[in-house]
Amino acid sequence: MEKLIGSFVQFPGIIVTSFVVLYILKRKKAYLFLSLISYISLSEFLFLPIQSLWTVRSEPVKADIVVLGGGILKTQDKYTPSRATLYRLKKAFEIWKKFGGKIYVSGGEQNEKVSEASVMKKTLIEWGVPKNDIITEDRSKSTKENALFLADKLPRRFNLVTSAVHMRRSLMVFKKLGKAPIPVPTDFLIGNLTIQSFFPSESALDFLTEFSHEIIGIVYYKLGGM
């Protein structure tokens, strides 16, 4: 009960509660409609099947590994992988431990001329991956550039590691360059269906944001953009 109440008095659930309160005070159906729409948009139960249908995945194979950057964070004077990047690195590390091969880390500068690729490489080395097994691409600013700047270095077939919601667009750009990536998604924003899936949550909001971004990105790419 505490989690249920908490989900409606904290962000983003407070949005739903606000519309309900406005409906009670104003008795306007528009507020009731907005409360319903916001509740559906901020609850995981709707996005679980969408994520399942959207996700493209295969089992990893014995081949090189490409990891696309998902952001880095600065804590005091130290840069570390973001949560999304960390999930991707962990998956790549698991594949490398099983099959070996080269790990390509891709991501350009973000803050103070520190690239995602350099932080990713440092993390992998700390985990025990030899420097010679890691190849960095540190110029890219977009998914299309990830593929373009890696294309000449990569074999045709490789394991591609990125977030589940980002995988479709990533496959699209690599395949257009004549590659045959094996999709190994990670960082799933929505988990299994539970009672909490019916409460407003930040994970649902994150999925809505990321999914919308991917749809726009795919349309923009098909129109010739980056």
Protein Blocks (a to p, Z undefined) as FASTA:
>chain_A
ZZmmmmmmccfklmmmmmmmmmmmnopaklmmmmmmmmmmmcfklmmmmmmmmpccdddd
ddddddddebdadehjaccddfklmmmmmmmmmmmmmngpadddddddfbgoiafklmmm
mmmmmnopafklpccdfkbfbfklmmmmmmmmpcfbdcddddfklmmmmmmmmmmnopac
ddddehifbdcddfklmpccfklmmmmmmmmmmmmmmmmmmnopZZ
